[in-house]
Structures are given as C-alpha cells and as structure tokens.
Amino acid sequence: MLKRSLPIVLLTLALAVGSVVIAHAPPSVTTIGTPVISPTTPTPSSVVTIATNVTSSRSTIKNVTITYTTDNWKTSNITIVATYNATTTTAKAQVPALSAGTHVQFYITAFDIVPTKTVNNNNGSYFAYDVSTPPTPPPPINTMAYLLVGLAVAAAVATVAIMIIKAPQGKSNKTAPTQDQDWNRTSYP
C-alpha cells in the first residue's frame, strides 16, 4: 500500500510547493511610458502616430490599445489596437486625420499574458493634442486690383513729368562778380 500512495503523496507535495511559489512570486509589473506623437503639430491632413514604450517584468505583452475621444469622453471614444514590437518594446497606433481645431484626448492600455491589464491615462489627466487650424490664405488679388495699381503708378509718373516740364525755364542769372564799376578807370590821388 505504501508503494501506491507514495506517487500520490509526492504529486500532492509538488502541487503544494508549486502553489506556494506561484502565490509568493512577485507580481508582473507592466510599465507604459509617456507617449510621443508624430507629427508634433498635426494639421487637418495629418494622420497622427502615437508611439510608446511598453514593458513587463515577468510576462510577455499580449497587446496594446490606444483609446481616444474628440468630445471629452461624452459620447465618443474609439479604441485602436497598436502594433507591438517585442524587440524594441515599442507600441504604435495611428489616429486618422481629424478636422481643424479638434481636441484629442487619449490613454494607453497594455495587456500581458498573466493576464494583467495596465492603463496609463496620465494620472487621470489623459494625454492630449490639438489639430491646428491652418492659417487663412490672403484673399486673391483680382485683375481689377492690378489695373488700379497700374493706373495709380502711371498717374504718379505723369504728374511728376508734367511738373518737370512746366517748371520755369529760368535764364541764367549769372552776373559778373561785383567789382568796382570803375575798374577801367584809374584814379590817382
């Protein structure tokens, strides 16, 4: 009977020791870094890439998602599954181009295979960026404006030309230096 119960006792002991080791193992810690957006100043035509570093102390990262809103979490939030490169520990996702003036808030969630869910929401403040409003182009200059400027320049040149032509054509007022009118006369005392 001892020969039959010995394997059962050993199996039970192995399971008990394994349970204790698993129960007292340090928890898996997943860390999500501060995200970087590219381009840093998105325009309405920009697809924004959000990249962040994601690591796990004991496990393998299963997937990373980025959840964003354009209305301050009132009615809209969209979750995008990021691509994850285990070699570089970088997760990247792309937010489509949005209209000018849009304020985008987002947070990042990582799942490992333990399974553990880790969220980086910037301590509840969320990460954010604004879609810039492109500068307003100057109004087009039409043909009439070019004609009016040309006429104004022509009128100014004509006015100057007329003033030059009508300026008095004075005769030379050069006179002989004033000397004693009697310079031809000789006077003796």
C-alpha positions in Angstrom: 0.0 0.0 0.0 2.9 2.3 0.7 4.2 1.8 -2.9 0.8 3.0 -4.3 0.4 6.0 -2.1 4.0 7.3 -2.5 3.4 8.7 -6.0 0.2 10.4 -4.8 1.9 11.9 -1.8 4.8 13.2 -4.0 2.4 14.6 -6.5 0.4 16.3 -3.8 3.6 17.7 -2.3 4.8 19.0 -5.7 1.4 20.8 -6.3 1.5 22.3 -2.8 5.1 23.6 -3.3 4.2 25.0 -6.8 1.2 26.8 -5.4 3.2 28.4 -2.7 5.9 29.5 -5.2 3.2 30.9 -7.6 1.4 32.6 -4.7 4.5 34.3 -3.4 6.1 35.2 -6.7 6.5 38.9 -7.3 3.6 40.3 -9.4 4.1 41.1 -13.0 4.7 44.8 -13.4 3.8 46.3 -16.8 5.1 49.7 -17.5 3.8 52.1 -20.1 6.0 55.0 -21.0 5.0 58.6 -21.9 3.7 58.6 -25.5 5.1 60.6 -28.3 3.0 61.9 -31.2 4.2 62.5 -34.7 3.8 65.0 -36.2 4.1 67.1 -33.1 1.8 69.7 -34.5 -0.9 67.9 -36.6 -2.9 69.6 -39.3 -6.2 68.5 -40.7 -4.5 66.3 -43.2 -2.2 64.6 -40.7 -2.5 61.0 -39.6 -1.1 61.1 -36.1 1.2 58.2 -35.0 1.2 57.6 -31.2 4.3 55.6 -30.0 5.1 54.5 -26.5 7.4 52.1 -24.7 5.7 49.1 -23.0 7.5 46.5 -20.9 6.5 43.7 -18.5 8.8 42.4 -15.7 7.6 38.8 -15.8 5.4 38.3 -18.8 5.0 38.8 -22.5 2.9 41.7 -23.7 -0.2 40.4 -25.4 -1.5 43.6 -26.9 -1.6 47.3 -26.5 -4.6 49.6 -27.3 -5.0 53.3 -27.5 -8.4 54.8 -26.7 -9.2 58.3 -27.8 -12.0 60.8 -27.8 -12.8 64.0 -29.6 -15.6 65.2 -27.3 -14.1 64.9 -23.8 -15.4 61.4 -23.3 -19.1 62.5 -23.5 -20.3 60.3 -26.4 -17.4 59.2 -28.4 -14.4 57.1 -27.7 -12.5 54.9 -30.2 -10.1 52.1 -29.4 -7.3 51.2 -31.8 -5.1 48.1 -31.4 -1.5 49.2 -31.6 1.3 47.2 -33.3 3.8 46.0 -30.7 7.4 45.2 -31.4 8.7 43.0 -28.6 12.4 43.6 -29.6 12.1 47.4 -29.3 9.2 47.2 -26.8 7.5 49.9 -28.8 3.8 50.1 -29.4 2.5 52.3 -32.2 -1.0 53.2 -33.4 -2.4 55.7 -35.9 -5.2 58.2 -35.3 -6.8 59.2 -38.6 -6.8 62.8 -39.8 -9.3 65.0 -37.9 -10.8 68.4 -38.7 -9.0 71.6 -37.7 -9.5 72.7 -34.1 -10.2 69.2 -32.8 -9.0 68.5 -29.3 -8.0 64.8 -28.9 -7.6 63.1 -25.6 -6.2 59.5 -25.2 -4.9 56.9 -22.9 -3.0 53.6 -23.4 -3.8 50.1 -22.1 -1.5 47.2 -22.1 -2.4 43.5 -21.6 0.2 40.8 -20.8 -0.4 37.0 -20.8 -0.6 36.7 -17.0 -3.2 38.3 -17.6 -2.6 41.8 -16.2 -4.2 45.0 -17.5 -2.2 48.2 -17.1 -3.5 51.7 -18.0 -1.6 54.9 -18.5 -4.0 57.8 -18.5 -1.6 60.4 -17.4 -2.8 60.2 -13.8 -6.4 60.9 -14.9 -5.5 64.0 -16.9 -5.2 62.0 -20.2 -2.7 62.7 -22.9 -3.8 65.2 -25.5 -3.1 67.1 -28.7 -4.9 69.7 -30.8 -5.3 69.6 -34.6 -4.0 73.0 -35.7 -6.0 75.4 -37.8 -4.1 76.3 -40.9 -3.5 80.0 -41.5 -6.1 81.7 -43.6 -4.6 82.5 -47.0 -4.8 86.1 -48.1 -7.6 86.9 -50.4 -6.8 86.6 -54.1 -5.9 89.7 -55.9 -8.1 90.0 -59.0 -7.3 91.7 -62.3 -9.1 94.9 -61.4 -6.8 95.4 -58.5 -3.8 95.0 -60.8 -5.3 97.6 -63.2 -6.0 100.1 -60.4 -2.4 99.8 -59.1 -1.0 100.2 -62.6 -3.2 103.3 -63.2 -2.1 104.8 -59.9 1.6 104.3 -60.8 1.0 105.8 -64.3 -0.8 108.8 -62.9 2.1 109.4 -60.4 4.7 109.2 -63.1 2.7 111.5 -65.4 2.2 114.1 -62.6 6.0 114.2 -61.9 6.7 114.5 -65.7 4.2 117.4 -66.1 5.7 119.2 -63.1 9.2 118.9 -64.6 8.0 120.1 -68.0 6.1 123.1 -66.5 8.9 124.2 -64.2 10.0 127.7 -65.2 12.9 127.6 -67.6 14.8 130.5 -66.0 17.6 132.2 -67.8 20.9 132.2 -66.3 21.2 134.9 -63.7 24.9 134.8 -63.7 26.4 138.2 -63.5 29.9 139.3 -63.4 31.3 139.5 -60.0 30.6 142.8 -58.5 33.6 144.9 -58.6 34.1 148.5 -58.6 32.4 149.8 -61.7 35.2 151.9 -62.3 37.7 149.3 -62.6 38.8 150.5 -66.0 39.4 153.9 -64.7 42.4 154.6 -62.9 42.3 157.1 -60.3 45.3 158.7 -58.9 45.3 160.7 -55.8 
